């Protein structure tokens, strides 16, 4: 029976690149795996056919020879196949190893140099720190206490009693992995005895029970820079959990939350302060004294005839930009306050003012003229 074209076997064009060929082979291998096709007697043959095609097309020299001579390049010693041509089952492992991790990564886990898994790195830690707006403005130096895992002082992190060195795991011979036959393949898994470390401890440390680390609260000094805001993240390298059996420590991440302020609202580096003013001050104008975030005071002039919502800017009185870059501004927003709990005399004076003050309320006059025009148009 004549062999099928290798490109047709993998379902790619002759101009396909190495990545496209590998991707096509991976899909074919998954689809035709004999363990997944127990009801298809042809699956194993097709699977081997795909392996044979990939073994040739993945190699630049073999691919060039195949493109020129076809299957004849690997028959009769033409030499295009790189020394004796394709050898069937003998080269299957070489072909399949290129995509083995893609297909069965869940079974094998990560491969490490020298076949041994390194000591495990410690976990990163998160610490939520709440600060006041004044502290965010000025920055602060703070000591925090973090519950974590630290290196065991008794065994110096080795996990063994008396600081003795761990010994090679007898189950996996130090590889951290064991092999098991699964149908057509030999699959590697993490060693159950040493959990992939490649080493075991004969006499575990009585303090840490072999982990090489113990729970402890650790006090850390932290510098919070001026200008931080909610969501700012500060990283302290190596201040997370200690690694397992001498592995490197993780990192500590401090997440900042700035509390809401009674007087100021923040928008990036700008601050807003809503200041109530009396009707008389808003109408006649005047000066008011307002607080600033640094604890100082500033005098602000209210223009005569000011309305609620009017804003005045105090330049440079806002929050500092994180890591330099100047300061924002502070905005004073006026809130004209309507008087309450009026006395009889005050009510009388206001009614008298209202009778003679129609021309002093231009917005009201304009609004009600527009209302009258609207009603008249609706009648028409």
C-alpha positions in Angstrom: 0.0 0.0 0.0 1.4 3.4 -1.1 2.3 5.8 1.7 0.2 8.9 2.1 1.8 12.3 1.6 3.2 13.5 4.9 1.6 17.0 4.5 -1.8 15.4 3.9 -1.3 13.2 7.0 -0.9 16.2 9.2 -3.3 18.4 7.3 -0.9 21.2 6.5 0.3 22.8 3.3 3.8 22.4 1.9 4.6 25.9 2.8 3.8 25.4 6.5 6.3 26.6 9.0 7.7 24.6 12.0 5.2 26.0 14.5 2.2 25.2 12.2 3.5 21.7 11.7 4.0 21.1 15.4 0.6 22.5 16.2 -1.0 20.2 13.6 0.8 17.2 15.0 -0.2 18.0 18.5 -3.9 18.1 17.4 -3.5 14.8 15.5 -1.8 13.1 18.4 -4.5 14.1 20.8 -7.3 13.0 18.5 -5.7 9.7 17.5 -4.3 8.6 20.8 -5.1 4.8 21.1 -6.2 5.2 24.7 -8.9 7.6 23.6 -10.0 5.5 20.6 -10.4 2.0 22.0 -13.4 1.5 19.7 -11.4 2.4 16.6 -8.9 -0.3 15.5 -7.4 2.0 12.9 -6.5 4.7 15.5 -3.1 3.2 16.4 -2.0 2.8 12.8 -3.1 6.4 12.0 -1.3 7.6 15.2 2.0 6.0 14.1 1.5 7.4 10.6 1.2 10.9 12.2 4.4 10.3 14.2 6.3 9.2 11.1 5.2 12.3 9.2 6.1 14.6 12.1 9.5 13.0 12.6 10.4 14.0 9.0 8.7 17.4 8.7 10.0 18.7 12.0 13.7 18.3 10.8 14.8 20.9 8.4 17.1 18.6 6.5 14.7 15.7 6.3 11.9 18.1 5.3 14.0 19.5 2.4 14.9 16.0 1.2 11.2 15.0 1.4 10.1 18.1 -0.5 12.6 17.2 -3.3 12.4 13.4 -3.5 9.2 12.4 -1.6 9.2 9.1 0.2 12.1 7.9 -2.0 14.4 10.2 0.0 14.3 7.7 2.9 14.4 4.5 0.9 17.5 2.9 -0.8 20.1 4.9 1.1 19.7 8.2 -0.8 21.0 10.0 2.2 18.5 12.8 2.4 17.1 11.4 5.6 20.2 12.2 7.6 21.9 8.8 7.9 19.8 5.8 7.0 16.3 7.3 6.7 13.3 7.0 9.0 13.5 4.1 11.5 9.9 3.8 12.5 9.4 2.8 16.1 13.0 3.7 17.0 12.4 7.4 16.3 8.9 7.6 17.8 10.1 8.7 21.2 12.2 11.5 19.6 9.2 12.8 17.7 6.7 12.5 20.5 9.0 14.1 23.1 8.7 17.5 21.5 5.0 17.7 22.4 4.8 15.3 25.3 4.7 18.1 27.9 1.8 19.8 25.9 -0.2 16.6 25.9 0.4 15.3 29.5 1.7 18.3 31.5 -0.9 17.6 34.1 0.6 14.2 34.8 4.2 15.2 34.8 4.4 18.7 36.4 7.3 21.1 35.6 10.6 19.7 34.5 13.6 20.9 36.4 17.3 21.0 35.5 19.0 17.8 36.3 15.6 16.0 36.7 15.3 17.3 40.3 12.7 19.7 41.7 14.2 22.5 43.6 13.2 23.4 47.1 9.8 25.1 47.1 9.7 28.9 47.1 7.7 30.5 50.0 4.3 32.0 49.3 3.8 35.7 48.8 1.9 37.5 51.5 -0.6 40.4 51.4 -1.0 42.9 54.1 -3.8 45.5 54.0 -2.8 48.8 55.7 -5.3 51.6 56.4 -3.9 55.2 56.7 -5.5 58.6 57.2 -5.6 61.2 54.5 -3.2 63.3 56.6 -0.8 60.3 56.7 -1.1 59.8 52.9 -0.3 63.5 52.5 2.8 63.6 54.6 4.0 59.9 54.3 4.9 57.9 57.4 7.2 55.4 58.9 5.3 52.5 60.4 6.0 49.2 62.1 3.6 46.4 61.2 3.3 42.8 62.6 2.8 40.1 60.0 1.9 36.5 60.9 4.1 34.3 58.6 6.3 31.3 58.2 10.0 31.8 59.0 13.1 29.6 58.7 13.3 27.2 61.6 16.2 28.2 63.9 16.6 24.6 65.3 17.5 23.0 62.0 18.5 26.1 60.0 15.8 25.4 57.5 16.9 21.9 56.5 14.0 20.2 58.2 16.3 17.5 59.7 17.1 17.0 63.4 20.5 18.5 64.3 20.7 20.2 60.9 21.6 17.0 59.1 21.4 17.0 55.3 18.4 15.3 53.6 19.1 12.0 51.8 18.2 10.9 48.3 14.6 9.6 48.0 14.8 5.8 47.5 11.5 5.8 45.5 12.6 8.1 42.7 16.4 8.0 43.2 16.4 11.7 43.6 14.6 12.5 40.3 11.5 13.8 42.0 9.4 11.8 39.5 8.3 8.2 39.0 7.2 6.5 35.9 4.1 4.4 35.4 2.9 2.5 32.3 -0.4 3.8 30.9 -1.5 1.9 27.9 0.7 2.9 25.0 2.8 5.3 27.0 5.1 5.6 30.0 3.9 8.6 32.0 5.9 10.5 34.6 4.3 11.7 37.8 5.5 13.5 40.9 7.0 11.1 43.4 4.5 10.4 46.2 7.3 9.8 48.7 9.2 13.1 48.5 6.5 15.2 46.8 8.9 16.0 43.9 11.8 17.2 46.1 14.0 14.3 45.3 15.1 14.1 48.9 13.6 12.9 52.2 14.4 13.5 55.8 15.1 10.4 58.0 15.0 12.2 61.3 12.6 15.2 61.0 13.3 18.3 63.2 11.2 18.2 66.3 10.5 21.9 66.1 9.2 22.2 62.5 8.4 18.5 61.9 10.6 18.5 58.8 9.1 21.5 57.0 12.2 23.7 57.7 9.9 26.6 58.8 7.7 27.6 61.7 4.8 30.0 62.2 5.8 33.3 63.8 4.8 36.9 63.9 7.4 39.1 62.3 7.7 42.9 63.0 8.6 44.9 59.9 9.4 48.6 59.5 7.7 50.1 56.4 8.2 53.5 54.8 4.9 54.7 53.3 5.7 57.5 50.7 3.8 60.7 50.5 1.0 60.7 47.9 -0.2 57.1 48.3 -3.8 56.4 47.5 -6.2 53.6 47.8 -4.9 50.7 45.7 -1.2 51.6 46.0 0.9 48.5 46.3 4.2 48.4 48.1 6.5 45.3 47.6 8.9 44.1 50.2 11.1 41.5 48.5 11.9 38.4 50.5 9.6 39.3 53.4 6.9 36.7 52.6 6.8 33.1 53.8 10.1 31.3 54.1 10.7 28.6 51.5 10.2 24.9 52.1 13.4 23.2 53.3 15.6 26.1 52.6 13.8 27.4 49.5 13.8 31.2 48.7 11.3 33.3 50.6 8.3 34.9 49.0 7.5 38.6 48.9 5.2 40.7 51.0 2.8 43.1 49.3 1.3 45.9 51.3 -2.0 47.3 49.8 -2.9 50.8 50.9 -6.4 51.9 51.8 -6.9 55.6 52.5 -9.7 56.3 54.9 -12.5 58.8 54.0 -12.0 62.3 55.5 -14.5 64.4 57.3 -13.7 67.6 55.5 -11.9 66.7 52.2 -12.7 64.6 49.2 -9.9 63.4 47.1 -9.6 63.1 43.3 -6.1 61.9 42.4 -3.9 64.8 43.6 -6.8 67.4 43.9 -8.8 68.0 47.1 -12.3 69.3 47.4 -13.8 71.0 50.4 -17.5 71.9 50.6 -18.0 75.1 52.7 -21.4 76.3 53.8 -21.9 80.1 53.6 -24.9 82.2 54.7 -27.3 83.8 52.3 -26.0 87.2 53.4 -22.3 86.3 52.8 -23.1 84.8 49.4 -25.1 87.9 48.4 -22.8 90.6 49.8 -19.5 88.8 49.5 -16.8 88.6 52.1 -13.9 86.5 53.4 -14.0 83.0 54.9 -11.2 81.0 56.5 -10.8 77.4 55.3 -8.6 74.5 56.5 -5.9 72.9 54.4 -4.7 69.3 54.5 -1.3 70.3 56.0 -3.1 71.6 59.1 -2.9 75.2 58.1 -5.5 77.8 57.2 -6.2 79.9 54.1 -8.4 82.9 53.6 -10.7 82.8 50.6 -12.7 85.8 49.2 -16.3 85.1 48.3 -17.4 87.3 45.4 -20.7 89.1 45.9 -23.7 87.3 44.3 -22.1 83.8 44.6 -24.4 80.8 44.0 -24.2 77.3 45.5 -21.7 75.1 43.6 -19.3 77.9 42.8 -15.7 76.8 43.1 -12.5 78.7 44.0 -9.1 77.2 43.5 -6.2 77.2 45.9 -3.2 76.2 43.9 -0.7 73.8 45.3 -2.8 73.0 48.4 -3.8 69.5 47.3 -2.0 66.1 47.6 1.6 65.5 46.5 2.1 63.3 43.5 3.5 59.9 44.4 7.3 59.8 43.9 7.5 63.5 43.1 5.9 65.6 40.4 4.5 68.5 42.4 1.2 68.9 44.3 -2.4 69.1 43.2 -4.9 71.9 44.0 -7.6 72.4 46.5 -11.1 73.5 45.4 -13.4 75.3 47.7 -17.1 74.7 46.7 -19.7 77.0 48.2 -22.9 75.7 49.6 -25.3 78.6 50.2 -27.3 77.7 53.2 -31.0 78.4 53.7 -31.7 79.6 57.2 -34.0 77.5 59.4 -35.9 78.0 62.7 -36.6 81.7 61.8 -38.1 84.0 64.4 -41.2 86.1 63.6 -39.1 89.2 63.0 -36.8 87.3 60.6 -39.8 86.0 58.6 -41.2 89.4 58.4 -38.0 90.9 57.1 -37.6 88.1 54.5 -41.1 88.6 53.2 -40.4 92.3 53.0 -37.2 91.7 51.1 -38.9 89.2 48.8 -41.5 91.9 47.7 -38.9 94.4 46.7 -36.2 92.0 45.5 -37.6 90.4 42.3 -35.0 92.1 40.1 -32.3 90.7 42.4 -33.0 87.1 41.3 -32.2 87.0 37.6 -32.2 83.2 37.4 -35.7 82.9 38.9 -37.1 85.6 36.7 -35.6 84.0 33.6 -36.9 80.6 34.6 -40.5 81.6 35.2 -40.6 83.7 32.0 -39.6 80.5 30.1 -42.3 78.5 32.0 -45.0 81.1 31.1 -43.9 81.0 27.4 -44.1 77.2 27.5 -47.6 77.1 29.0 -48.8 79.7 26.5 -47.5 77.6 23.6 -49.3 74.5 24.9 -52.6 76.4 25.0 -52.1 77.5 21.4 
